[in-house]
Amino acid sequence: MANNEISVASLQRLPVYLNYLKALGGDDGFISSGAIARALNMGEVLVRKDLAFTSAQGRTRVGYKRSELVAALEEYLGCNDIKNAAIIGAGELGKALLAYGGFKNYGIELVAAFDNDGEKIGGKISDKPVLDIAGLEEGVKKLNIKLAVICVPAAYAQNTADRLVGCGVKKILNFAPVLLQTPEGFTVRNIDVAANLAVLCTMV
């Protein structure tokens, strides 16, 4: 089943299932959708529908073979297909993301950061080179970057996105507090931390 047939909400839950299964450790065995649902405080029907998007085949009364379910989730999420990514903006948030090792779990390899700070350019952060943002187009091509994470101030985010679009980077994660506009065929995920915290404050 194609990824575009799955809802965003379901797609966002698949990594949660994968992380839970990997954290179980121990001997390989079977696990039911009900057991996953109870552990993650979700509905069993919801979990079963989400897992149906993958190639995993459950067995009556015993559930899924854990190793097969992990493999099916990794396949669906493209974890085995290595994709090069770059951080645009090596400020505090950019530094934190460069230090985070979890990207590799999903087949994402952070290969570089781009910044305009002369004191950072030419150096390394968490063993990743910091390159001059002026050479973004050349760097994206040379490093075969397919994904980009925008961590620049809001005033520079749209221009940064436009340059990435011009480079052919079709998948962008945006942490700047502004909604970015991109042409058809390009995907932007906007992550507004402050807005999400505000939403949490309103929840009982």
N, CA, C and O atoms as a DFTB+ gen file, in Angstrom:
816 C
 N C O
     1  1       0.853      -1.197       0.000
     2  2       0.000       0.000       0.000
     3  2       0.883       1.238       0.000
     4  3       1.844       1.329       0.764
     5  1       0.551       2.182      -0.857
     6  2       1.383       3.376      -0.996
     7  2       1.283       4.262       0.233
     8  3       0.238       4.335       0.880
     9  1       2.390       4.937       0.548
    10  2       2.427       5.800       1.726
    11  2       1.410       6.937       1.644
    12  3       0.952       7.428       2.675
    13  1       1.045       7.370       0.405
    14  2       0.105       8.480       0.305
    15  2      -1.327       8.064       0.602
    16  3      -2.222       8.909       0.601
    17  1      -1.562       6.791       0.854
    18  2      -2.895       6.319       1.191
    19  2      -3.115       6.308       2.701
    20  3      -4.235       6.085       3.161
    21  1      -2.094       6.539       3.450
    22  2      -2.188       6.512       4.907
    23  2      -2.368       7.935       5.424
    24  3      -1.810       8.877       4.860
    25  1      -3.142       8.093       6.490
    26  2      -3.334       9.420       7.072
    27  2      -2.059       9.867       7.782
    28  3      -1.234       9.043       8.176
    29  1      -1.912      11.173       7.939
    30  2      -0.747      11.695       8.639
    31  2      -0.715      11.177      10.074
    32  3       0.351      10.839      10.588
    33  1      -1.883      11.115      10.722
    34  2      -1.945      10.647      12.110
    35  2      -1.459       9.206      12.230
    36  3      -0.706       8.871      13.145
    37  1      -1.894       8.357      11.298
    38  2      -1.456       6.954      11.329
    39  2       0.041       6.855      11.064
    40  3       0.750       6.094      11.721
    41  1       0.510       7.629      10.097
    42  2       1.933       7.604       9.758
    43  2       2.788       8.036      10.934
    44  3       3.877       7.500      11.142
    45  1       2.304       9.002      11.708
    46  2       3.052       9.477      12.868
    47  2       3.081       8.437      13.989
    48  3       3.988       8.450      14.821
    49  1       2.104       7.547      14.016
    50  2       2.083       6.522      15.060
    51  2       3.001       5.345      14.758
    52  3       3.435       4.658      15.682
    53  1       3.303       5.099      13.500
    54  2       4.132       3.938      13.154
    55  2       5.502       3.967      13.831
    56  3       5.939       2.929      14.328
    57  1       6.206       5.112      13.874
    58  2       7.487       5.121      14.599
    59  2       7.324       4.846      16.087
    60  3       8.231       4.308      16.721
    61  1       6.170       5.211      16.652
    62  2       5.910       4.941      18.065
    63  2       5.859       3.436      18.297
    64  3       6.434       2.931      19.262
    65  1       5.173       2.725      17.417
    66  2       5.118       1.260      17.522
    67  2       6.516       0.661      17.361
    68  3       6.902      -0.251      18.093
    69  1       7.258       1.181      16.405
    70  2       8.595       0.654      16.142
    71  2       9.498       0.849      17.349
    72  3      10.206      -0.074      17.751
    73  1       9.481       2.039      17.925
    74  2      10.313       2.307      19.099
    75  2       9.936       1.417      20.267
    76  3      10.809       0.926      20.982
    77  1       8.655       1.206      20.466
    78  2       8.191       0.349      21.558
    79  2       8.674      -1.088      21.364
    80  3       9.183      -1.708      22.298
    81  1       8.516      -1.604      20.166
    82  2       8.921      -2.991      19.890
    83  2      10.424      -3.176      20.063
    84  3      10.876      -4.191      20.592
    85  1      11.191      -2.191      19.615
    86  2      12.647      -2.287      19.748
    87  2      13.079      -2.204      21.204
    88  3      14.087      -2.792      21.593
    89  1      12.313      -1.473      22.005
    90  2      12.671      -1.297      23.411
    91  2      12.364      -2.533      24.247
    92  3      12.856      -2.655      25.369
    93  1      11.565      -3.445      23.723
    94  2      11.187      -4.630      24.493
    95  2      12.387      -5.534      24.776
    96  3      12.506      -6.106      25.860
    97  1      13.274      -5.653      23.782
    98  2      14.446      -6.510      23.970
    99  2      14.037      -7.945      24.231
   100  3      12.915      -8.345      23.920
   101  1      14.946      -8.718      24.802
   102  2      14.651     -10.102      25.140
   103  2      14.529     -10.984      23.917
   104  3      14.884     -10.586      22.807
   105  1      14.023     -12.184      24.132
   106  2      13.888     -13.143      23.047
   107  2      12.774     -12.749      22.096
   108  3      11.787     -12.132      22.498
   109  1      12.940     -13.107      20.844
   110  2      11.906     -12.849      19.850
   111  2      10.695     -13.718      20.163
   112  3      10.829     -14.851      20.624
   113  1       9.545     -13.184      19.912
   114  2       8.328     -13.930      20.185
   115  2       7.172     -13.273      19.465
   116  3       7.376     -12.547      18.492
   117  1       5.964     -13.519      19.931
   118  2       4.786     -12.936      19.316
   119  2       4.209     -11.845      20.206
   120  3       4.352     -11.869      21.428
   121  1       3.559     -10.894      19.560
   122  2       2.897      -9.824      20.297
   123  2       1.612      -9.456      19.567
   124  3       1.593      -9.382      18.338
   125  1       0.569      -9.231      20.298
   126  2      -0.722      -8.923      19.690
   127  2      -0.920      -7.417      19.584
   128  3      -0.255      -6.636      20.264
   129  1      -1.847      -7.028      18.716
   130  2      -2.182      -5.607      18.595
   131  2      -2.772      -5.102      19.908
   132  3      -2.607      -3.937      20.269
   133  1      -3.465      -5.997      20.618
   134  2      -4.034      -5.615      21.907
   135  2      -2.959      -5.299      22.926
   136  3      -3.089      -4.348      23.696
   137  1      -1.887      -6.097      22.936
   138  2      -0.796      -5.865      23.881
   139  2      -0.100      -4.544      23.576
   140  3       0.263      -3.801      24.488
   141  1       0.083      -4.255      22.291
   142  2       0.694      -2.990      21.896
   143  2      -0.199      -1.833      22.310
   144  3       0.276      -0.822      22.828
   145  1      -1.492      -1.988      22.078
   146  2      -2.446      -0.934      22.412
   147  2      -2.448      -0.636      23.906
   148  3      -2.449       0.524      24.316
   149  1      -2.447      -1.682      24.708
   150  2      -2.463      -1.476      26.157
   151  2      -1.182      -0.804      26.636
   152  3      -1.221       0.082      27.490
   153  1      -0.052      -1.224      26.087
   154  2       1.233      -0.654      26.498
   155  2       1.336       0.823      26.141
   156  3       1.963       1.598      26.863
   157  1       0.722       1.213      25.028
   158  2       0.839       2.592      24.546
   159  2      -0.413       3.421      24.813
   160  3      -0.530       4.562      24.366
   161  1      -1.357       2.814      25.561
   162  2      -2.594       3.508      25.915
   163  2      -3.350       3.971      24.670
   164  3      -3.777       5.122      24.574
   165  1      -3.503       3.052      23.727
   166  2      -4.226       3.323      22.484
   167  2      -5.345       2.307      22.319
   168  3      -5.423       1.333      23.068
   169  1      -6.196       2.530      21.352
   170  2      -7.260       1.591      21.055
   171  2      -6.736       0.437      20.213
   172  3      -5.936       0.645      19.301
   173  1      -7.180      -0.772      20.513
   174  2      -6.693      -1.939      19.772
   175  2      -7.071      -1.865      18.297
   176  3      -6.255      -2.191      17.434
   177  1      -8.290      -1.445      18.000
   178  2      -8.719      -1.346      16.599
   179  2      -7.843      -0.350      15.841
   180  3      -7.476      -0.585      14.690
   181  1      -7.511       0.765      16.499
   182  2      -6.648       1.778      15.885
   183  2      -5.278       1.201      15.553
   184  3      -4.766       1.403      14.452
   185  1      -4.681       0.478      16.508
   186  2      -3.369      -0.125      16.284
   187  2      -3.434      -1.127      15.134
   188  3      -2.565      -1.148      14.262
   189  1      -4.472      -1.952      15.147
   190  2      -4.597      -2.971      14.105
   191  2      -4.737      -2.341      12.720
   192  3      -4.159      -2.833      11.750
   193  1      -5.507      -1.249      12.629
   194  2      -5.672      -0.566      11.345
   195  2      -4.362       0.060      10.881
   196  3      -4.032       0.016       9.696
   197  1      -3.612       0.647      11.825
   198  2      -2.321       1.244      11.471
   199  2      -1.357       0.194      10.935
   200  3      -0.700       0.403       9.915
   201  1      -1.279      -0.930      11.626
   202  2      -0.335      -1.976      11.223
   203  2      -0.721      -2.615       9.896
   204  3       0.121      -3.195       9.211
   205  1      -2.003      -2.507       9.536
   206  2      -2.465      -3.080       8.275
   207  2      -1.847      -2.370       7.066
   208  3      -1.836      -2.919       5.964
   209  1      -1.337      -1.159       7.269
   210  2      -0.686      -0.451       6.170
   211  2       0.678      -1.063       5.837
   212  3       1.207      -0.840       4.748
   213  1       1.238      -1.817       6.753
   214  2       2.533      -2.454       6.530
   215  2       2.325      -3.845       5.947
   216  3       1.193      -4.288       5.758
   217  1       3.421      -4.523       5.666
   218  2       3.352      -5.877       5.111
   219  2       3.261      -6.949       6.198
   220  3       3.260      -8.142       5.898
   221  1       3.183      -6.520       7.463
   222  2       3.142      -7.479       8.573
   223  2       1.874      -8.322       8.514
   224  3       0.784      -7.816       8.247
   225  1       2.040      -9.613       8.768
   226  2       0.918     -10.542       8.764
   227  2       0.729     -11.114      10.165
   228  3       1.572     -11.859      10.664
   229  1      -0.388     -10.753      10.789
   230  2      -0.671     -11.292      12.116
   231  2      -1.220     -12.705      12.037
   232  3      -1.801     -13.100      11.027
   233  1      -1.035     -13.455      13.096
   234  2      -1.538     -14.825      13.165
   235  2      -2.678     -14.885      14.170
   236  3      -2.614     -14.264      15.231
   237  1      -3.693     -15.615      13.839
   238  2      -4.860     -15.735      14.714
   239  2      -4.458     -16.219      16.098
   240  3      -3.744     -17.213      16.234
   241  1      -4.910     -15.526      17.102
   242  2      -4.750     -15.845      18.519
   243  2      -3.340     -15.596      19.071
   244  3      -3.160     -15.571      20.288
   245  1      -2.352     -15.416      18.213
   246  2      -0.996     -15.191      18.737
   247  2      -0.439     -13.818      18.372
   248  3       0.455     -13.309      19.048
   249  1      -0.964     -13.221      17.310
   250  2      -0.510     -11.889      16.937
   251  2       0.610     -11.889      15.916
   252  3       0.640     -12.714      15.002
   253  1       1.521     -10.962      16.084
   254  2       2.606     -10.773      15.126
   255  2       3.917     -11.301      15.682
   256  3       4.198     -11.162      16.872
   257  1       4.717     -11.908      14.814
   258  2       6.093     -12.234      15.194
   259  2       6.822     -10.900      15.329
   260  3       6.851     -10.105      14.390
   261  1       7.411     -10.660      16.500
   262  2       7.988      -9.349      16.772
   263  2       9.030      -8.938      15.741
   264  3       9.018      -7.802      15.267
   265  1       9.921      -9.841      15.394
   266  2      10.982      -9.500      14.449
   267  2      10.408      -9.176      13.073
   268  3      10.917      -8.300      12.374
   269  1       9.346      -9.884      12.686
   270  2       8.716      -9.630      11.393
   271  2       7.984      -8.298      11.402
   272  3       7.977      -7.586      10.398
   273  1       7.371      -7.958      12.523
   274  2       6.658      -6.691      12.625
   275  2       7.637      -5.521      12.609
   276  3       7.383      -4.503      11.965
   277  1       8.747      -5.666      13.312
   278  2       9.790      -4.629      13.288
   279  2      10.295      -4.434      11.860
   280  3      10.432      -3.303      11.396
   281  1      10.569      -5.533      11.170
   282  2      11.069      -5.446       9.793
   283  2      10.044      -4.786       8.876
   284  3      10.403      -3.997       8.001
   285  1       8.770      -5.108       9.077
   286  2       7.717      -4.528       8.243
   287  2       7.582      -3.026       8.482
   288  3       7.391      -2.257       7.540
   289  1       7.680      -2.615       9.739
   290  2       7.610      -1.189      10.061
   291  2       8.815      -0.446       9.497
   292  3       8.678       0.647       8.947
   293  1       9.990      -1.042       9.636
   294  2      11.209      -0.408       9.106
   295  2      11.135      -0.275       7.588
   296  3      11.564       0.729       7.021
   297  1      10.589      -1.294       6.943
   298  2      10.456      -1.250       5.484
   299  2       9.494      -0.144       5.069
   300  3       9.778       0.621       4.148
   301  1       8.360      -0.063       5.749
   302  2       7.359       0.932       5.393
   303  2       7.869       2.350       5.617
   304  3       7.600       3.251       4.822
   305  1       8.611       2.538       6.709
   306  2       9.133       3.860       7.044
   307  2      10.416       4.211       6.293
   308  3      10.938       5.318       6.423
   309  1      10.918       3.257       5.507
   310  2      12.125       3.512       4.726
   311  2      13.392       3.572       5.549
   312  3      14.358       4.236       5.173
   313  1      13.386       2.873       6.681
   314  2      14.545       2.922       7.577
   315  2      15.800       2.308       6.973
   316  3      16.912       2.634       7.389
   317  1      15.633       1.430       6.004
   318  2      16.780       0.750       5.410
   319  2      17.299       1.455       4.161
   320  3      18.272       1.022       3.545
   321  1      16.634       2.541       3.804
   322  2      17.041       3.328       2.639
   323  2      17.706       4.603       3.149
   324  3      17.015       5.547       3.533
   325  1      19.024       4.643       3.155
   326  2      19.759       5.763       3.734
   327  2      19.525       7.044       2.936
   328  3      19.696       7.077       1.718
   329  1      19.132       8.093       3.652
   330  2      18.857       9.393       3.029
   331  2      19.708      10.458       3.723
   332  3      19.644      10.606       4.943
   333  1      20.488      11.183       2.962
   334  2      21.327      12.236       3.523
   335  2      20.496      13.471       3.853
   336  3      19.618      13.873       3.090
   337  1      20.794      14.061       5.004
   338  2      20.061      15.243       5.457
   339  2      21.038      16.292       5.964
   340  3      22.174      15.987       6.327
   341  1      20.566      17.537       5.981
   342  2      21.395      18.643       6.470
   343  2      20.575      19.536       7.388
   344  3      19.362      19.677       7.232
   345  1      21.266      20.131       8.345
   346  2      20.674      21.124       9.234
   347  2      21.003      22.497       8.680
   348  3      22.166      22.798       8.408
   349  1      19.988      23.332       8.512
   350  2      20.223      24.693       8.028
   351  2      20.063      25.637       9.211
   352  3      18.948      25.908       9.658
   353  1      21.184      26.130       9.710
   354  2      21.189      26.974      10.903
   355  2      21.788      26.223      12.071
   356  3      21.132      25.373      12.673
   357  1      23.038      26.534      12.396
   358  2      23.747      25.796      13.447
   359  2      23.730      26.551      14.768
   360  3      24.754      26.662      15.442
   361  1      22.553      27.072      15.135
   362  2      22.393      27.702      16.445
   363  2      22.183      26.637      17.506
   364  3      22.563      25.481      17.319
   365  1      21.577      27.027      18.619
   366  2      21.414      26.071      19.711
   367  2      20.545      24.876      19.315
   368  3      20.875      23.732      19.631
   369  1      19.431      25.145      18.621
   370  2      18.572      24.044      18.182
   371  2      19.295      23.179      17.163
   372  3      19.254      21.951      17.239
   373  1      19.952      23.819      16.218
   374  2      20.698      23.064      15.214
   375  2      21.762      22.185      15.838
   376  3      21.951      21.041      15.425
   377  1      22.463      22.719      16.837
   378  2      23.489      21.945      17.537
   379  2      22.884      20.726      18.222
   380  3      23.442      19.630      18.169
   381  1      21.734      20.928      18.866
   382  2      21.079      19.817      19.562
   383  2      20.676      18.720      18.584
   384  3      20.827      17.535      18.882
   385  1      20.169      19.105      17.430
   386  2      19.763      18.117      16.441
   387  2      20.973      17.381      15.868
   388  3      20.908      16.180      15.608
   389  1      22.061      18.095      15.676
   390  2      23.277      17.463      15.160
   391  2      23.825      16.428      16.148
   392  3      24.445      15.443      15.749
   393  1      23.588      16.666      17.433
   394  2      24.087      15.751      18.467
   395  2      23.159      14.559      18.683
   396  3      23.539      13.578      19.322
   397  1      21.945      14.646      18.152
   398  2      20.961      13.587      18.364
   399  2      21.273      12.395      17.467
   400  3      21.421      12.547      16.254
   401  1      21.373      11.224      18.056
   402  2      21.737      10.035      17.294
   403  2      20.566       9.229      16.765
   404  3      20.770       8.234      16.070
   405  1      19.337       9.639      17.081
   406  2      18.175       8.838      16.712
   407  2      17.803       8.854      15.246
   408  3      17.016       8.016      14.806
   409  1      18.347       9.788      14.473
   410  2      17.994       9.859      13.059
   411  2      18.371       8.581      12.314
   412  3      17.668       8.159      11.395
   413  1      19.472       7.976      12.712
   414  2      19.942       6.778      12.022
   415  2      18.951       5.624      12.126
   416  3      18.927       4.739      11.271
   417  1      18.131       5.638      13.180
   418  2      17.137       4.578      13.338
   419  2      16.116       4.576      12.213
   420  3      15.432       3.579      11.983
   421  1      16.020       5.699      11.517
   422  2      15.040       5.815      10.434
   423  2      15.718       5.995       9.073
   424  3      15.102       6.485       8.127
   425  1      16.960       5.605       8.984
   426  2      17.662       5.664       7.709
   427  2      18.059       7.062       7.292
   428  3      18.293       7.319       6.111
   429  1      18.139       7.978       8.263
   430  2      18.495       9.364       7.966
   431  2      19.909       9.645       8.474
   432  3      20.205       9.456       9.654
   433  1      20.764      10.092       7.580
   434  2      22.158      10.383       7.916
   435  2      22.393      11.884       7.839
   436  3      22.405      12.463       6.752
   437  1      22.581      12.520       9.009
   438  2      22.918      13.941       9.001
   439  2      24.370      14.088       8.542
   440  3      25.288      13.592       9.195
   441  1      24.565      14.762       7.435
   442  2      25.915      14.826       6.863
   443  2      26.576      16.186       7.037
   444  3      27.796      16.293       6.908
   445  1      25.800      17.227       7.325
   446  2      26.411      18.549       7.444
   447  2      25.404      19.547       7.996
   448  3      24.202      19.289       8.062
   449  1      25.942      20.699       8.390
   450  2      25.119      21.849       8.756
   451  2      25.567      23.019       7.892
   452  3      26.717      23.080       7.458
   453  1      24.654      23.940       7.651
   454  2      24.981      25.157       6.901
   455  2      24.671      26.360       7.785
   456  3      23.634      26.402       8.447
   457  1      25.575      27.334       7.791
   458  2      25.391      28.509       8.644
   459  2      26.127      29.690       8.015
   460  3      26.925      29.523       7.093
   461  1      25.840      30.895       8.535
   462  2      26.521      32.096       8.026
   463  2      27.495      32.689       9.029
   464  3      28.054      33.761       8.798
   465  1      27.701      31.995      10.142
   466  2      28.607      32.466      11.193
   467  2      30.040      32.062      10.842
   468  3      30.375      30.878      10.795
   469  1      30.874      33.071      10.598
   470  2      32.251      32.795      10.215
   471  2      33.032      32.000      11.243
   472  3      33.975      31.288      10.897
   473  1      32.641      32.117      12.517
   474  2      33.346      31.384      13.568
   475  2      32.987      29.898      13.574
   476  3      33.724      29.076      14.118
   477  1      31.869      29.568      12.976
   478  2      31.435      28.162      12.915
   479  2      31.811      27.488      11.598
   480  3      32.113      26.295      11.556
   481  1      31.786      28.275      10.528
   482  2      32.073      27.724       9.201
   483  2      33.486      27.147       9.153
   484  3      34.449      27.786       9.578
   485  1      33.588      25.952       8.637
   486  2      34.877      25.278       8.552
   487  2      35.162      24.394       9.742
   488  3      36.089      23.584       9.714
   489  1      34.367      24.545      10.793
   490  2      34.535      23.699      11.970
   491  2      33.581      22.519      11.942
   492  3      32.975      22.217      10.913
   493  1      33.455      21.860      13.078
   494  2      32.567      20.712      13.175
   495  2      31.718      20.817      14.440
   496  3      32.149      21.371      15.452
   497  1      30.519      20.281      14.361
   498  2      29.639      20.148      15.507
   499  2      29.190      18.702      15.558
   500  3      28.566      18.205      14.621
   501  1      29.506      18.028      16.650
   502  2      29.191      16.587      16.771
   503  2      29.722      15.819      15.571
   504  3      29.045      14.951      15.020
   505  1      30.949      16.155      15.174
   506  2      31.651      15.506      14.064
   507  2      31.023      15.756      12.700
   508  3      31.379      15.092      11.726
   509  1      30.096      16.701      12.617
   510  2      29.499      17.051      11.325
   511  2      30.060      18.392      10.878
   512  3      30.105      19.326      11.678
   513  1      30.486      18.518       9.629
   514  2      31.067      19.778       9.157
   515  2      30.031      20.896       9.067
   516  3      28.878      20.662       8.706
   517  1      30.454      22.096       9.396
   518  2      29.608      23.274       9.250
   519  2      30.067      24.013       7.996
   520  3      31.202      24.484       7.932
   521  1      29.200      24.112       7.016
   522  2      29.542      24.708       5.729
   523  2      28.914      26.084       5.590
   524  3      27.954      26.421       6.283
   525  1      29.468      26.865       4.690
   526  2      28.982      28.224       4.459
   527  2      27.637      28.181       3.735
   528  3      27.518      27.561       2.678
   529  1      26.623      28.840       4.304
   530  2      25.293      28.869       3.695
   531  2      25.335      29.488       2.304
   532  3      24.460      29.228       1.478
   533  1      26.354      30.307       2.046
   534  2      26.484      30.918       0.719
   535  2      26.686      29.859      -0.363
   536  3      26.349      30.073      -1.527
   537  1      27.238      28.716       0.036
   538  2      27.468      27.640      -0.914
   539  2      26.459      26.515      -0.787
   540  3      26.771      25.360      -1.073
   541  1      25.235      26.853      -0.353
   542  2      24.211      25.832      -0.114
   543  2      23.940      24.977      -1.342
   544  3      23.908      23.749      -1.260
   545  1      23.746      25.627      -2.472
   546  2      23.387      24.896      -3.689
   547  2      24.474      23.878      -4.064
   548  3      24.176      22.731      -4.397
   549  1      25.706      24.307      -4.005
   550  2      26.829      23.411      -4.336
   551  2      26.932      22.285      -3.316
   552  3      27.162      21.130      -3.676
   553  1      26.759      22.628      -2.032
   554  2      26.871      21.617      -0.984
   555  2      25.784      20.571      -1.053
   556  3      26.047      19.386      -0.851
   557  1      24.556      20.996      -1.337
   558  2      23.440      20.051      -1.448
   559  2      23.701      19.044      -2.565
   560  3      23.465      17.847      -2.401
   561  1      24.185      19.532      -3.689
   562  2      24.469      18.651      -4.819
   563  2      25.622      17.707      -4.506
   564  3      25.540      16.507      -4.771
   565  1      26.703      18.254      -3.941
   566  2      27.891      17.455      -3.662
   567  2      27.612      16.365      -2.638
   568  3      28.115      15.249      -2.768
   569  1      26.811      16.681      -1.618
   570  2      26.547      15.731      -0.535
   571  2      25.288      14.901      -0.764
   572  3      24.921      14.073       0.070
   573  1      24.629      15.129      -1.900
   574  2      23.425      14.367      -2.259
   575  2      22.371      14.453      -1.151
   576  3      21.829      13.439      -0.712
   577  1      22.100      15.658      -0.718
   578  2      21.159      15.876       0.378
   579  2      19.715      15.806      -0.125
   580  3      19.341      16.498      -1.072
   581  1      18.922      14.967       0.518
   582  2      17.535      14.765       0.127
   583  2      16.548      15.379       1.124
   584  3      15.398      15.651       0.781
   585  1      17.003      15.593       2.346
   586  2      16.154      16.142       3.404
   587  2      16.863      17.326       4.047
   588  3      18.090      17.342       4.143
   589  1      16.093      18.314       4.487
   590  2      16.697      19.460       5.161
   591  2      15.854      19.863       6.358
   592  3      14.627      19.772       6.333
   593  1      16.534      20.309       7.404
   594  2      15.871      20.780       8.617
   595  2      16.208      22.247       8.784
   596  3      17.369      22.605       8.979
   597  1      15.200      23.095       8.708
   598  2      15.406      24.538       8.814
   599  2      15.344      24.972      10.270
   600  3      14.329      24.794      10.943
   601  1      16.441      25.541      10.744
   602  2      16.536      26.030      12.131
   603  2      16.989      27.486      12.167
   604  3      17.658      27.911      13.108
   605  1      16.625      28.238      11.149
   606  2      17.034      29.638      11.069
   607  2      15.920      30.514      11.636
   608  3      14.796      30.039      11.794
   609  1      16.207      31.809      11.954
   610  2      15.158      32.726      12.412
   611  2      14.049      32.851      11.379
   612  3      14.270      32.659      10.183
   613  1      12.850      33.175      11.858
   614  2      11.673      33.237      10.995
   615  2      11.878      34.133       9.776
   616  3      11.403      33.813       8.687
   617  1      12.575      35.244       9.950
   618  2      12.754      36.206       8.863
   619  2      13.533      35.621       7.685
   620  3      13.434      36.122       6.565
   621  1      14.294      34.579       7.931
   622  2      15.130      33.999       6.871
   623  2      14.602      32.640       6.390
   624  3      15.158      32.049       5.464
   625  1      13.542      32.154       7.012
   626  2      13.085      30.790       6.733
   627  2      12.556      30.619       5.310
   628  3      12.899      29.641       4.644
   629  1      11.726      31.551       4.828
   630  2      11.155      31.389       3.489
   631  2      12.228      31.438       2.412
   632  3      12.201      30.652       1.465
   633  1      13.172      32.362       2.556
   634  2      14.262      32.434       1.586
   635  2      15.082      31.150       1.592
   636  3      15.513      30.664       0.545
   637  1      15.292      30.607       2.797
   638  2      16.029      29.348       2.913
   639  2      15.264      28.229       2.224
   640  3      15.852      27.415       1.513
   641  1      13.953      28.186       2.435
   642  2      13.131      27.170       1.794
   643  2      13.170      27.319       0.273
   644  3      13.246      26.326      -0.450
   645  1      13.118      28.561      -0.206
   646  2      13.169      28.806      -1.651
   647  2      14.474      28.286      -2.243
   648  3      14.485      27.709      -3.330
   649  1      15.556      28.490      -1.533
   650  2      16.857      28.019      -2.022
   651  2      16.902      26.493      -2.028
   652  3      17.443      25.886      -2.952
   653  1      16.336      25.883      -1.000
   654  2      16.300      24.420      -0.950
   655  2      15.450      23.859      -2.088
   656  3      15.805      22.855      -2.707
   657  1      14.333      24.515      -2.351
   658  2      13.486      24.101      -3.471
   659  2      14.273      24.196      -4.773
   660  3      14.205      23.308      -5.623
   661  1      15.017      25.283      -4.912
   662  2      15.836      25.452      -6.107
   663  2      16.893      24.374      -6.257
   664  3      17.317      24.061      -7.370
   665  1      17.319      23.804      -5.129
   666  2      18.313      22.724      -5.143
   667  2      17.662      21.363      -5.396
   668  3      18.356      20.371      -5.618
   669  1      16.331      21.321      -5.362
   670  2      15.645      20.048      -5.552
   671  2      15.426      19.256      -4.288
   672  3      15.095      18.072      -4.354
   673  1      15.607      19.892      -3.113
   674  2      15.340      19.208      -1.844
   675  2      13.826      19.231      -1.617
   676  3      13.252      20.289      -1.358
   677  1      13.190      18.080      -1.714
   678  2      11.727      18.027      -1.723
   679  2      11.107      17.772      -0.353
   680  3       9.891      17.884      -0.202
   681  1      11.914      17.433       0.640
   682  2      11.391      17.147       1.974
   683  2      12.057      18.083       2.977
   684  3      13.273      18.039       3.162
   685  1      11.262      18.924       3.620
   686  2      11.789      19.932       4.537
   687  2      11.058      19.867       5.868
   688  3       9.828      19.831       5.918
   689  1      11.837      19.852       6.946
   690  2      11.285      19.960       8.299
   691  2      11.614      21.359       8.792
   692  3      12.782      21.747       8.840
   693  1      10.585      22.117       9.158
   694  2      10.784      23.517       9.493
   695  2      10.503      23.791      10.963
   696  3       9.387      23.582      11.440
   697  1      11.526      24.261      11.682
   698  2      11.376      24.634      13.082
   699  2      11.188      26.137      13.262
   700  3      10.927      26.593      14.374
   701  1      11.315      26.907      12.193
   702  2      11.105      28.352      12.298
   703  2       9.609      28.614      12.490
   704  3       8.780      27.950      11.867
   705  1       9.257      29.583      13.355
   706  2       7.840      29.849      13.647
   707  2       7.149      30.629      12.533
   708  3       6.673      31.744      12.752
   709  1       7.094      30.042      11.341
   710  2       6.441      30.663      10.196
   711  2       6.028      29.549       9.241
   712  3       6.745      28.561       9.082
   713  1       4.870      29.712       8.608
   714  2       4.408      28.723       7.641
   715  2       5.096      28.980       6.306
   716  3       5.016      30.081       5.761
   717  1       5.760      27.975       5.791
   718  2       6.508      28.123       4.557
   719  2       5.670      27.732       3.346
   720  3       4.839      26.826       3.410
   721  1       5.906      28.427       2.253
   722  2       5.219      28.139       0.997
   723  2       6.196      27.455       0.043
   724  3       7.301      27.945      -0.189
   725  1       5.774      26.321      -0.505
   726  2       6.601      25.597      -1.465
   727  2       5.735      25.151      -2.632
   728  3       4.521      25.014      -2.480
   729  1       6.332      24.923      -3.788
   730  2       5.555      24.480      -4.953
   731  2       4.993      23.073      -4.757
   732  3       5.388      22.351      -3.842
   733  1       4.078      22.707      -5.624
   734  2       3.528      21.366      -5.610
   735  2       4.649      20.355      -5.838
   736  3       5.530      20.566      -6.672
   737  1       4.605      19.271      -5.098
   738  2       5.646      18.252      -5.227
   739  2       6.699      18.348      -4.142
   740  3       7.541      17.461      -4.003
   741  1       6.651      19.444      -3.360
   742  2       7.572      19.625      -2.241
   743  2       6.766      19.552      -0.946
   744  3       5.648      20.061      -0.872
   745  1       7.346      18.912       0.077
   746  2       6.632      18.700       1.331
   747  2       7.348      19.393       2.474
   748  3       8.553      19.223       2.658
   749  1       6.598      20.180       3.245
   750  2       7.140      20.861       4.426
   751  2       6.343      20.433       5.651
   752  3       5.112      20.466       5.651
   753  1       7.061      20.031       6.690
   754  2       6.444      19.757       7.988
   755  2       6.858      20.879       8.919
   756  3       8.043      21.056       9.200
   757  1       5.873      21.643       9.403
   758  2       6.151      22.767      10.286
   759  2       6.036      22.333      11.741
   760  3       5.006      21.806      12.162
   761  1       7.102      22.560      12.503
   762  2       7.121      22.210      13.924
   763  2       7.253      23.495      14.738
   764  3       8.343      24.053      14.862
   765  1       6.134      23.956      15.289
   766  2       6.149      25.161      16.125
   767  2       6.083      24.710      17.583
   768  3       5.009      24.391      18.093
   769  1       7.226      24.685      18.244
   770  2       7.312      24.185      19.616
   771  2       6.442      25.006      20.555
   772  3       5.731      24.442      21.386
   773  1       6.485      26.334      20.436
   774  2       5.707      27.203      21.319
   775  2       4.216      26.955      21.148
   776  3       3.475      26.900      22.130
   777  1       3.773      26.803      19.901
   778  2       2.353      26.571      19.642
   779  2       1.902      25.239      20.238
   780  3       0.810      25.139      20.797
   781  1       2.740      24.231      20.115
   782  2       2.392      22.921      20.685
   783  2       2.322      22.979      22.199
   784  3       1.468      22.332      22.805
   785  1       3.203      23.741      22.815
   786  2       3.151      23.907      24.264
   787  2       1.880      24.646      24.673
   788  3       1.267      24.330      25.693
   789  1       1.490      25.636      23.866
   790  2       0.270      26.368      24.159
   791  2      -0.945      25.457      24.110
   792  3      -1.854      25.568      24.932
   793  1      -0.950      24.542      23.123
   794  2      -2.040      23.576      23.006
   795  2      -2.084      22.681      24.238
   796  3      -3.160      22.387      24.759
   797  1      -0.915      22.248      24.701
   798  2      -0.856      21.401      25.893
   799  2      -1.446      22.119      27.101
   800  3      -2.109      21.500      27.934
   801  1      -1.208      23.411      27.195
   802  2      -1.701      24.180      28.335
   803  2      -3.228      24.218      28.386
   804  3      -3.813      24.387      29.456
   805  1      -3.869      24.060      27.226
   806  2      -5.329      24.128      27.182
   807  2      -5.976      22.776      27.413
   808  3      -7.194      22.683      27.567
   809  1      -5.165      21.725      27.437
   810  2      -5.715      20.364      27.588
   811  2      -5.862      20.010      29.045
   812  3      -4.996      20.299      29.870
   813  1      -6.987      19.372      29.346
   814  2      -7.253      18.959      30.741
   815  2      -6.598      17.631      31.010
   816  3      -6.699      17.107      32.120
